[in-house]
Amino acid sequence: MKAFITVIGKDKIGIIHGVTTVLKAYQINILDITQTLLQEYFTMIMLVDLESMTIDFKELKTKLEESGQDLGMSIRIQHEDIFHSMHTI
């Protein structure tokens, strides 16, 4: 099972660390990552493998949203199949 994580907000130090700390805590592997700066805004999309995760998906979503609030960022996660369905319509 795979998922996409999107991160958007004003650029600052520690964004990647904040997100990857949550993923590491629950045994979630990063398969691919892309990031860029759009003026002063940081954007990142990660493809992650949820096969070995040690947390429920809803709880993970909550943990990522909490991490986003701490960082002043928007962090969202979607299952890969839902992501593909939304973008093929």
SEZA-260802 format. One record per atom (N, C-alpha, C, O): residue number from 1; chain; atom name; x negated, y, z. Coordinates in nm, 2 decimals. Atoms other than C-alpha are relative to their C-alpha. Example, Ala and Ser with C-alpha at 12.3 -4.5 7.8 and 13.67 -1.06 7.14 Angstrom:
# SEZA-260802
<site 1, A, N, <-0.09, -0.12, 0.00>>,
<site 1, A, CA, <-1.23, -0.45, 0.78>>,
<site 1, A, C, <-0.09, 0.12, 0.00>>,
<site 1, A, O, <-0.19, 0.12, 0.07>>,
<site 2, A, N, <0.09, -0.11, 0.00>>,
<site 2, A, CA, <-1.37, -0.11, 0.71>>,
<site 2, A, C, <0.08, 0.11, 0.08>>,
<site 2, A, O, <0.03, 0.22, 0.09>>,
//
This chain:
# SEZA-260802
<site 1, A, N, <-0.08, -0.12, 0.00>>,
<site 1, A, CA, <0.00, 0.00, 0.00>>,
<site 1, A, C, <-0.09, 0.12, 0.00>>,
<site 1, A, O, <-0.19, 0.13, 0.08>>,
<site 2, A, N, <0.08, -0.12, 0.01>>,
<site 2, A, CA, <-0.14, 0.34, -0.10>>,
<site 2, A, C, <0.10, 0.12, 0.03>>,
<site 2, A, O, <0.22, 0.11, 0.02>>,
<site 3, A, N, <-0.08, -0.12, -0.02>>,
<site 3, A, CA, <-0.03, 0.70, -0.02>>,
<site 3, A, C, <-0.09, 0.12, -0.05>>,
<site 3, A, O, <-0.21, 0.11, -0.05>>,
<site 4, A, N, <0.06, -0.12, 0.03>>,
<site 4, A, CA, <-0.11, 1.05, -0.13>>,
<site 4, A, C, <0.01, 0.10, 0.12>>,
<site 4, A, O, <0.12, 0.11, 0.18>>,
<site 5, A, N, <0.00, -0.11, -0.10>>,
<site 5, A, CA, <-0.21, 1.32, 0.13>>,
<site 5, A, C, <-0.03, 0.13, -0.07>>,
<site 5, A, O, <-0.13, 0.14, -0.14>>,
<site 6, A, N, <0.03, -0.13, 0.06>>,
<site 6, A, CA, <-0.19, 1.68, 0.03>>,
<site 6, A, C, <-0.02, 0.10, 0.12>>,
<site 6, A, O, <0.04, 0.09, 0.22>>,
<site 7, A, N, <0.04, -0.09, -0.11>>,
<site 7, A, CA, <-0.35, 1.96, 0.24>>,
<site 7, A, C, <-0.01, 0.14, -0.07>>,
<site 7, A, O, <-0.08, 0.15, -0.17>>,
<site 8, A, N, <0.00, -0.13, 0.06>>,
<site 8, A, CA, <-0.29, 2.33, 0.16>>,
<site 8, A, C, <0.00, 0.10, 0.12>>,
<site 8, A, O, <0.07, 0.09, 0.22>>,
<site 9, A, N, <0.00, -0.11, -0.10>>,
<site 9, A, CA, <-0.38, 2.65, 0.36>>,
<site 9, A, C, <-0.12, 0.08, -0.02>>,
<site 9, A, O, <-0.20, 0.06, -0.11>>,
<site 10, A, N, <0.12, -0.10, 0.01>>,
<site 10, A, CA, <-0.63, 2.93, 0.41>>,
<site 10, A, C, <-0.12, -0.08, 0.04>>,
<site 10, A, O, <-0.13, -0.16, 0.13>>,
<site 11, A, N, <0.12, 0.07, -0.02>>,
<site 11, A, CA, <-0.98, 2.80, 0.39>>,
<site 11, A, C, <-0.07, 0.04, 0.14>>,
<site 11, A, O, <-0.07, 0.15, 0.18>>,
<site 12, A, N, <0.07, -0.01, -0.13>>,
<site 12, A, CA, <-1.17, 2.75, 0.72>>,
<site 12, A, C, <-0.09, -0.12, 0.02>>,
<site 12, A, O, <-0.08, -0.22, -0.05>>,
<site 13, A, N, <0.09, 0.11, -0.04>>,
<site 13, A, CA, <-1.44, 2.53, 0.87>>,
<site 13, A, C, <0.08, -0.11, 0.07>>,
<site 13, A, O, <0.16, -0.07, 0.16>>,
<site 14, A, N, <-0.06, 0.11, -0.08>>,
<site 14, A, CA, <-1.33, 2.19, 0.99>>,
<site 14, A, C, <0.12, -0.07, -0.06>>,
<site 14, A, O, <0.18, -0.16, 0.00>>,
<site 15, A, N, <-0.12, 0.05, 0.05>>,
<site 15, A, CA, <-1.04, 2.11, 0.76>>,
<site 15, A, C, <-0.02, -0.15, -0.03>>,
<site 15, A, O, <0.06, -0.24, 0.01>>,
<site 16, A, N, <0.02, 0.14, 0.03>>,
<site 16, A, CA, <-1.18, 1.78, 0.62>>,
<site 16, A, C, <-0.02, -0.08, 0.12>>,
<site 16, A, O, <0.03, -0.19, 0.13>>,
<site 17, A, N, <0.02, 0.07, -0.13>>,
<site 17, A, CA, <-1.30, 1.68, 0.96>>,
<site 17, A, C, <0.13, -0.03, 0.07>>,
<site 17, A, O, <0.15, -0.14, 0.12>>,
<site 18, A, N, <-0.12, 0.01, -0.07>>,
<site 18, A, CA, <-0.96, 1.74, 1.11>>,
<site 18, A, C, <0.09, -0.11, -0.06>>,
<site 18, A, O, <0.15, -0.19, 0.01>>,
<site 19, A, N, <-0.09, 0.10, 0.07>>,
<site 19, A, CA, <-0.78, 1.52, 0.85>>,
<site 19, A, C, <-0.07, -0.14, 0.01>>,
<site 19, A, O, <0.00, -0.23, 0.04>>,
<site 20, A, N, <0.06, 0.13, 0.00>>,
<site 20, A, CA, <-1.04, 1.24, 0.83>>,
<site 20, A, C, <-0.01, -0.06, 0.14>>,
<site 20, A, O, <-0.02, -0.18, 0.15>>,
<site 21, A, N, <0.00, 0.05, -0.14>>,
<site 21, A, CA, <-1.05, 1.21, 1.21>>,
<site 21, A, C, <0.13, -0.08, 0.03>>,
<site 21, A, O, <0.12, -0.18, 0.09>>,
<site 22, A, N, <-0.13, 0.07, -0.02>>,
<site 22, A, CA, <-0.68, 1.11, 1.21>>,
<site 22, A, C, <-0.01, -0.13, -0.08>>,
<site 22, A, O, <0.03, -0.23, -0.03>>,
<site 23, A, N, <0.00, 0.12, 0.09>>,
<site 23, A, CA, <-0.74, 0.87, 0.92>>,
<site 23, A, C, <-0.09, -0.11, 0.06>>,
<site 23, A, O, <-0.06, -0.23, 0.07>>,
<site 24, A, N, <0.09, 0.09, -0.06>>,
<site 24, A, CA, <-1.04, 0.71, 1.09>>,
<site 24, A, C, <0.06, -0.07, 0.13>>,
<site 24, A, O, <0.04, -0.19, 0.15>>,
<site 25, A, N, <-0.06, 0.05, -0.12>>,
<site 25, A, CA, <-0.85, 0.67, 1.42>>,
<site 25, A, C, <0.09, -0.12, -0.02>>,
<site 25, A, O, <0.11, -0.20, 0.06>>,
<site 26, A, N, <-0.10, 0.10, 0.03>>,
<site 26, A, CA, <-0.59, 0.45, 1.25>>,
<site 26, A, C, <-0.04, -0.10, -0.12>>,
<site 26, A, O, <0.04, -0.16, -0.18>>,
<site 27, A, N, <0.06, 0.10, 0.10>>,
<site 27, A, CA, <-0.82, 0.25, 1.01>>,
<site 27, A, C, <0.05, 0.02, -0.14>>,
<site 27, A, O, <0.09, -0.08, -0.21>>,
<site 28, A, N, <-0.05, -0.03, 0.13>>,
<site 28, A, CA, <-0.71, 0.43, 0.69>>,
<site 28, A, C, <-0.11, 0.04, -0.09>>,
<site 28, A, O, <-0.19, 0.13, -0.05>>,
<site 29, A, N, <0.11, -0.02, 0.09>>,
<site 29, A, CA, <-0.95, 0.42, 0.40>>,
<site 29, A, C, <0.03, 0.10, -0.11>>,
<site 29, A, O, <0.14, 0.10, -0.17>>,
<site 30, A, N, <-0.01, -0.10, 0.11>>,
<site 30, A, CA, <-1.00, 0.71, 0.16>>,
<site 30, A, C, <-0.05, -0.06, -0.13>>,
<site 30, A, O, <-0.16, -0.10, -0.14>>,
<site 31, A, N, <0.04, 0.06, 0.13>>,
<site 31, A, CA, <-1.00, 0.58, -0.20>>,
<site 31, A, C, <-0.05, 0.11, -0.10>>,
<site 31, A, O, <-0.14, 0.08, -0.17>>,
<site 32, A, N, <0.04, -0.11, 0.09>>,
<site 32, A, CA, <-1.03, 0.92, -0.38>>,
<site 32, A, C, <0.04, 0.13, 0.07>>,
<site 32, A, O, <0.13, 0.13, 0.14>>,
<site 33, A, N, <-0.03, -0.13, -0.06>>,
<site 33, A, CA, <-1.04, 1.28, -0.29>>,
<site 33, A, C, <-0.04, 0.11, -0.10>>,
<site 33, A, O, <-0.14, 0.10, -0.16>>,
<site 34, A, N, <0.03, -0.12, 0.08>>,
<site 34, A, CA, <-1.03, 1.61, -0.48>>,
<site 34, A, C, <0.04, 0.12, 0.09>>,
<site 34, A, O, <0.14, 0.12, 0.16>>,
<site 35, A, N, <-0.02, -0.13, -0.07>>,
<site 35, A, CA, <-1.05, 1.96, -0.33>>,
<site 35, A, C, <-0.04, 0.11, -0.09>>,
<site 35, A, O, <-0.13, 0.10, -0.17>>,
<site 36, A, N, <0.04, -0.12, 0.07>>,
<site 36, A, CA, <-1.07, 2.31, -0.46>>,
<site 36, A, C, <0.04, 0.12, 0.08>>,
<site 36, A, O, <0.12, 0.11, 0.17>>,
<site 37, A, N, <-0.04, -0.13, -0.06>>,
<site 37, A, CA, <-1.05, 2.67, -0.35>>,
<site 37, A, C, <0.07, 0.08, -0.11>>,
<site 37, A, O, <0.02, 0.10, -0.22>>,
<site 38, A, N, <-0.08, -0.09, 0.09>>,
<site 38, A, CA, <-0.78, 2.89, -0.52>>,
<site 38, A, C, <0.00, 0.13, 0.08>>,
<site 38, A, O, <0.08, 0.16, 0.16>>,
<site 39, A, N, <0.03, -0.12, -0.07>>,
<site 39, A, CA, <-0.90, 3.23, -0.41>>,
<site 39, A, C, <-0.03, -0.03, 0.15>>,
<site 39, A, O, <-0.13, -0.10, 0.17>>,
<site 40, A, N, <0.04, 0.03, -0.14>>,
<site 40, A, CA, <-0.89, 3.21, -0.03>>,
<site 40, A, C, <0.07, -0.13, 0.05>>,
<site 40, A, O, <0.07, -0.16, 0.17>>,
<site 41, A, N, <-0.08, 0.11, -0.05>>,
<site 41, A, CA, <-0.67, 2.90, -0.02>>,
<site 41, A, C, <-0.07, -0.13, -0.04>>,
<site 41, A, O, <-0.12, -0.15, -0.15>>,
<site 42, A, N, <0.05, 0.14, 0.01>>,
<site 42, A, CA, <-0.80, 2.54, 0.03>>,
<site 42, A, C, <0.11, -0.09, -0.04>>,
<site 42, A, O, <0.21, -0.09, 0.02>>,
<site 43, A, N, <-0.10, 0.10, 0.04>>,
<site 43, A, CA, <-0.62, 2.26, -0.15>>,
<site 43, A, C, <-0.08, -0.13, -0.01>>,
<site 43, A, O, <-0.19, -0.14, -0.06>>,
<site 44, A, N, <0.07, 0.13, 0.00>>,
<site 44, A, CA, <-0.70, 1.89, -0.12>>,
<site 44, A, C, <0.11, -0.11, -0.02>>,
<site 44, A, O, <0.22, -0.10, 0.03>>,
<site 45, A, N, <-0.08, 0.12, 0.02>>,
<site 45, A, CA, <-0.54, 1.57, -0.25>>,
<site 45, A, C, <-0.08, -0.12, 0.03>>,
<site 45, A, O, <-0.19, -0.13, -0.03>>,
<site 46, A, N, <0.07, 0.13, -0.03>>,
<site 46, A, CA, <-0.64, 1.23, -0.11>>,
<site 46, A, C, <0.09, -0.11, -0.04>>,
<site 46, A, O, <0.21, -0.11, -0.01>>,
<site 47, A, N, <-0.06, 0.12, 0.01>>,
<site 47, A, CA, <-0.55, 0.89, -0.22>>,
<site 47, A, C, <-0.05, -0.10, 0.10>>,
<site 47, A, O, <-0.17, -0.12, 0.11>>,
<site 48, A, N, <0.04, 0.08, -0.11>>,
<site 48, A, CA, <-0.56, 0.66, 0.08>>,
<site 48, A, C, <0.06, -0.14, -0.01>>,
<site 48, A, O, <0.17, -0.16, -0.06>>,
<site 49, A, N, <-0.04, 0.14, -0.01>>,
<site 49, A, CA, <-0.53, 0.28, 0.14>>,
<site 49, A, C, <0.06, -0.02, 0.14>>,
<site 49, A, O, <-0.01, -0.01, 0.24>>,
<site 50, A, N, <-0.06, 0.02, -0.13>>,
<site 50, A, CA, <-0.28, 0.20, 0.41>>,
<site 50, A, C, <0.01, -0.15, 0.04>>,
<site 50, A, O, <0.07, -0.18, 0.15>>,
<site 51, A, N, <-0.01, 0.15, -0.02>>,
<site 51, A, CA, <-0.33, -0.18, 0.40>>,
<site 51, A, C, <-0.04, -0.04, 0.14>>,
<site 51, A, O, <0.03, -0.13, 0.20>>,
<site 52, A, N, <0.05, 0.04, -0.13>>,
<site 52, A, CA, <-0.52, -0.20, 0.73>>,
<site 52, A, C, <0.03, 0.10, 0.11>>,
<site 52, A, O, <-0.02, 0.09, 0.22>>,
<site 53, A, N, <-0.03, -0.10, -0.10>>,
<site 53, A, CA, <-0.37, 0.09, 0.91>>,
<site 53, A, C, <0.06, -0.06, 0.13>>,
<site 53, A, O, <0.13, -0.16, 0.12>>,
<site 54, A, N, <-0.04, 0.05, -0.13>>,
<site 54, A, CA, <-0.29, 0.04, 1.28>>,
<site 54, A, C, <0.10, 0.09, 0.07>>,
<site 54, A, O, <0.11, 0.10, 0.19>>,
<site 55, A, N, <-0.11, -0.09, -0.04>>,
<site 55, A, CA, <0.00, 0.29, 1.31>>,
<site 55, A, C, <0.12, -0.01, -0.09>>,
<site 55, A, O, <0.10, -0.04, -0.21>>,
<site 56, A, N, <-0.12, -0.01, 0.08>>,
<site 56, A, CA, <0.35, 0.31, 1.18>>,
<site 56, A, C, <-0.01, 0.12, -0.09>>,
<site 56, A, O, <-0.06, 0.22, -0.05>>,
<site 57, A, N, <0.01, -0.11, 0.09>>,
<site 57, A, CA, <0.39, 0.53, 0.87>>,
<site 57, A, C, <0.06, 0.13, 0.05>>,
<site 57, A, O, <0.01, 0.24, 0.03>>,
<site 58, A, N, <-0.06, -0.12, -0.05>>,
<site 58, A, CA, <0.63, 0.77, 1.04>>,
<site 58, A, C, <-0.08, 0.06, 0.11>>,
<site 58, A, O, <-0.09, 0.19, 0.12>>,
<site 59, A, N, <0.09, -0.06, -0.10>>,
<site 59, A, CA, <0.39, 0.81, 1.33>>,
<site 59, A, C, <-0.12, 0.06, -0.06>>,
<site 59, A, O, <-0.16, 0.17, -0.02>>,
<site 60, A, N, <0.11, -0.06, 0.07>>,
<site 60, A, CA, <0.11, 0.87, 1.09>>,
<site 60, A, C, <0.03, 0.14, -0.05>>,
<site 60, A, O, <-0.04, 0.23, -0.04>>,
<site 61, A, N, <-0.05, -0.13, 0.06>>,
<site 61, A, CA, <0.31, 1.14, 0.92>>,
<site 61, A, C, <0.01, 0.11, 0.11>>,
<site 61, A, O, <-0.04, 0.22, 0.08>>,
<site 62, A, N, <0.00, -0.09, -0.12>>,
<site 62, A, CA, <0.37, 1.30, 1.26>>,
<site 62, A, C, <-0.14, 0.05, 0.04>>,
<site 62, A, O, <-0.16, 0.17, 0.06>>,
<site 63, A, N, <0.14, -0.04, -0.04>>,
<site 63, A, CA, <0.00, 1.29, 1.35>>,
<site 63, A, C, <-0.06, 0.09, -0.10>>,
<site 63, A, O, <-0.13, 0.18, -0.06>>,
<site 64, A, N, <0.06, -0.08, 0.10>>,
<site 64, A, CA, <-0.10, 1.44, 1.02>>,
<site 64, A, C, <0.06, 0.14, 0.01>>,
<site 64, A, O, <-0.01, 0.24, -0.01>>,
<site 65, A, N, <-0.07, -0.13, -0.01>>,
<site 65, A, CA, <0.16, 1.72, 1.06>>,
<site 65, A, C, <-0.05, 0.08, 0.12>>,
<site 65, A, O, <-0.07, 0.20, 0.12>>,
<site 66, A, N, <0.06, -0.06, -0.12>>,
<site 66, A, CA, <0.03, 1.79, 1.41>>,
<site 66, A, C, <-0.14, 0.05, -0.02>>,
<site 66, A, O, <-0.17, 0.16, 0.02>>,
<site 67, A, N, <0.13, -0.04, 0.03>>,
<site 67, A, CA, <-0.32, 1.80, 1.29>>,
<site 67, A, C, <0.00, 0.13, -0.09>>,
<site 67, A, O, <-0.08, 0.22, -0.07>>,
<site 68, A, N, <-0.02, -0.12, 0.09>>,
<site 68, A, CA, <-0.21, 2.05, 1.02>>,
<site 68, A, C, <0.04, 0.12, 0.08>>,
<site 68, A, O, <-0.01, 0.23, 0.05>>,
<site 69, A, N, <-0.03, -0.11, -0.08>>,
<site 69, A, CA, <-0.05, 2.27, 1.28>>,
<site 69, A, C, <-0.12, 0.05, 0.07>>,
<site 69, A, O, <-0.14, 0.17, 0.08>>,
<site 70, A, N, <0.12, -0.04, -0.07>>,
<site 70, A, CA, <-0.37, 2.27, 1.48>>,
<site 70, A, C, <-0.10, 0.08, -0.09>>,
<site 70, A, O, <-0.16, 0.17, -0.05>>,
<site 71, A, N, <0.09, -0.06, 0.09>>,
<site 71, A, CA, <-0.56, 2.37, 1.17>>,
<site 71, A, C, <0.06, 0.12, -0.07>>,
<site 71, A, O, <-0.01, 0.19, -0.14>>,
<site 72, A, N, <-0.07, -0.11, 0.07>>,
<site 72, A, CA, <-0.30, 2.62, 1.04>>,
<site 72, A, C, <0.02, -0.04, -0.15>>,
<site 72, A, O, <0.02, 0.05, -0.23>>,
<site 73, A, N, <-0.01, 0.05, 0.14>>,
<site 73, A, CA, <-0.26, 2.40, 0.73>>,
<site 73, A, C, <0.14, -0.07, -0.01>>,
<site 73, A, O, <0.20, -0.11, 0.09>>,
<site 74, A, N, <-0.11, 0.09, 0.03>>,
<site 74, A, CA, <0.03, 2.21, 0.56>>,
<site 74, A, C, <-0.06, -0.13, -0.04>>,
<site 74, A, O, <-0.14, -0.14, -0.14>>,
<site 75, A, N, <0.05, 0.13, 0.03>>,
<site 75, A, CA, <-0.05, 1.84, 0.56>>,
<site 75, A, C, <0.12, -0.09, -0.02>>,
<site 75, A, O, <0.21, -0.10, 0.07>>,
<site 76, A, N, <-0.12, 0.09, 0.03>>,
<site 76, A, CA, <0.20, 1.60, 0.39>>,
<site 76, A, C, <-0.06, -0.13, -0.05>>,
<site 76, A, O, <-0.16, -0.14, -0.11>>,
<site 77, A, N, <0.04, 0.13, 0.05>>,
<site 77, A, CA, <0.18, 1.23, 0.31>>,
<site 77, A, C, <0.12, -0.06, -0.07>>,
<site 77, A, O, <0.24, -0.05, -0.02>>,
<site 78, A, N, <-0.11, 0.07, 0.08>>,
<site 78, A, CA, <0.39, 1.03, 0.05>>,
<site 78, A, C, <-0.06, -0.13, -0.04>>,
<site 78, A, O, <-0.17, -0.14, -0.08>>,
<site 79, A, N, <0.04, 0.13, 0.05>>,
<site 79, A, CA, <0.38, 0.67, -0.04>>,
<site 79, A, C, <-0.02, 0.02, -0.15>>,
<site 79, A, O, <0.04, 0.10, -0.22>>,
<site 80, A, N, <0.04, -0.01, 0.14>>,
<site 80, A, CA, <0.23, 0.62, -0.39>>,
<site 80, A, C, <0.12, -0.02, -0.09>>,
<site 80, A, O, <0.13, 0.06, -0.19>>,
<site 81, A, N, <-0.12, 0.03, 0.09>>,
<site 81, A, CA, <0.55, 0.48, -0.54>>,
<site 81, A, C, <0.09, 0.12, 0.00>>,
<site 81, A, O, <0.15, 0.15, -0.11>>,
<site 82, A, N, <-0.08, -0.12, 0.00>>,
<site 82, A, CA, <0.75, 0.78, -0.43>>,
<site 82, A, C, <-0.06, 0.11, -0.08>>,
<site 82, A, O, <0.01, 0.18, -0.15>>,
<site 83, A, N, <0.07, -0.11, 0.07>>,
<site 83, A, CA, <0.49, 1.02, -0.56>>,
<site 83, A, C, <0.01, -0.02, -0.15>>,
<site 83, A, O, <0.04, 0.07, -0.22>>,
<site 84, A, N, <-0.01, 0.03, 0.14>>,
<site 84, A, CA, <0.49, 0.85, -0.90>>,
<site 84, A, C, <0.14, 0.02, -0.05>>,
<site 84, A, O, <0.16, 0.07, -0.16>>,
<site 85, A, N, <-0.14, -0.02, 0.04>>,
<site 85, A, CA, <0.87, 0.84, -0.91>>,
<site 85, A, C, <0.04, 0.15, -0.02>>,
<site 85, A, O, <0.11, 0.19, -0.11>>,
<site 86, A, N, <-0.03, -0.14, 0.00>>,
<site 86, A, CA, <0.89, 1.21, -0.84>>,
<site 86, A, C, <-0.06, 0.07, -0.12>>,
<site 86, A, O, <-0.01, 0.17, -0.18>>,
<site 87, A, N, <0.07, -0.07, 0.11>>,
<site 87, A, CA, <0.64, 1.30, -1.11>>,
<site 87, A, C, <0.02, -0.06, -0.14>>,
<site 87, A, O, <-0.05, -0.02, -0.24>>,
<site 88, A, N, <-0.03, 0.06, 0.13>>,
<site 88, A, CA, <0.78, 1.08, -1.39>>,
<site 88, A, C, <0.14, 0.04, -0.05>>,
<site 88, A, O, <0.18, 0.00, -0.16>>,
<site 89, A, N, <-0.13, -0.05, 0.04>>,
<site 89, A, CA, <1.12, 1.24, -1.40>>,
<site 89, A, C, <0.00, 0.11, -0.10>>,
<site 89, A, O, <0.10, 0.16, -0.14>>,
//
